[in-house]
Amino acid sequence: MHDVPYIQAKHFQPETVAVMSRVCTQIKHILPSNISCGVQVLACGNKEALAIAKACDLDFIRVEGFVFSHIADEGFTDANAGTLLRYRKQIDAENVLVFTDLKKKHSNSHCDFNRNICSSHSITADVSLVETAKAAEFFLSDGVILTGSSTGVAADPLELKSLKDNTNMPVLIGSGITLNNFKNYKDASAVIIGSYFKKAGLWSNDIDENIVIEFINKVKEFR
């Protein structure tokens, strides 16, 4: 997100994949072998993320627009499950898991424009979150990601319960996790934490190592 305004994948230049591959190679090199590592390429660079994951021996990618369509600040995103999974097979990367956002940043009425503009889902307003998840499951997603209304905003625990009750896939929480609310998401398969680990809770700041250490220690106690 640091190269704002970022563009959609159809306008990418080669340096995007090249630089991300370099970064991911370095991260993979320093991580312990028992820690899973994945990548997302904004915006909608799902095929690019797969190629990077294949080249850098990563475990998963985070995908936008897997099923249905939406409009975000960078433009229109169309569904891409069919082309993406065929590409995964084509490059022999079927070991790379595909975790897909559901109605990403899915409220268009109360976004925090100081953090990150959310997506509008008016086109699919008659399709519920559970129906979207079931579509992703039918289209062979390896897991789904539930988010709040914008970057750093907590997801609805009731929506997590609904997804867990109605799908057989792993459900990840993709925004808004803090030390204070972590217990609300204990049934999630995994959590993705970004802003909370940054200084002052702002995604564009450096990582606050003390917050990371405190969080990990408290979560160990909770478990």
Buried (B, 14 or more C-beta within 10 A) or exposed (E): EEEEEBBBBEEBEEEBBEEBBEEBBEEBEEEEEEEEBBBBBBBBBBBBBBBBBBBBEBBBBBBBBBBBEBBBBBEEBEBBBEEBBEBBEEBEBEEBBBBBBBBBBBBBEEBBEEBBBBBBBEEBEEBEBBBBBBBBBEBBBBBBBBBBBBBBBBBBBEBBEBBBEBBEBBBBBBBBBBBEBBEBBEEBBBBBBBBBBBEEBEBEEEEBEEBBEEBEEEBEEEE
